[in-house]
Amino acid sequence: MGHAGAIASGSSGTAQAKKEALEALGVRVGGTPTGTARLAQAVLGAAE
């Protein structure tokens, strides 16, 4: 998760923990850079 992944404390600061926390709130998170790009295309395309 880039810079946000720089601070890790136990398991609560890991990229996986952040991904799970975002998903628990209903945020769609791409699992790979390509997945993130496809997700962005889908979301932005739906907004048009």
C-alpha positions as CSV (number, residue, x, y, z in Angstrom):
1,M,0.0,0.0,0.0
2,G,2.8,2.4,-0.7
3,H,3.6,5.0,1.9
4,A,0.7,3.9,4.1
5,G,2.4,0.5,4.4
6,A,5.5,2.1,5.8
7,I,4.2,2.1,9.4
8,A,3.7,-1.4,10.8
9,S,2.9,-2.3,14.3
10,G,2.1,-6.0,15.0
11,S,-0.6,-7.2,12.5
12,S,-2.7,-4.0,12.7
13,G,-0.3,-2.0,10.6
14,T,0.2,-4.5,7.8
15,A,-1.0,-3.9,4.2
16,Q,-3.2,-6.9,4.6
17,A,-4.8,-5.6,7.8
18,K,-5.4,-2.3,6.1
19,K,-6.9,-3.9,3.1
20,E,-9.2,-6.0,5.3
21,A,-10.3,-3.0,7.3
22,L,-11.1,-1.0,4.2
23,E,-13.1,-4.0,2.7
24,A,-15.0,-4.4,6.0
25,L,-16.2,-0.8,5.5
26,G,-17.4,-1.6,1.9
27,V,-14.4,-0.1,0.1
28,R,-13.4,-2.0,-3.0
29,V,-9.6,-2.7,-2.9
30,G,-7.6,-4.1,-5.9
31,G,-5.4,-7.0,-5.0
32,T,-2.8,-6.2,-7.6
33,P,-1.8,-3.0,-9.5
34,T,-3.6,-4.4,-12.5
35,G,-6.6,-5.2,-10.4
36,T,-6.6,-1.7,-9.0
37,A,-6.5,-0.2,-12.5
38,R,-9.4,-2.4,-13.6
39,L,-11.4,-1.5,-10.5
40,A,-10.7,2.2,-11.2
41,Q,-11.9,1.8,-14.8
42,A,-15.1,0.1,-13.7
43,V,-15.8,2.7,-11.0
44,L,-15.0,5.7,-13.2
45,G,-16.8,4.2,-16.2
46,A,-19.9,3.7,-14.0
47,A,-19.8,7.4,-13.0
48,E,-20.1,8.7,-16.5
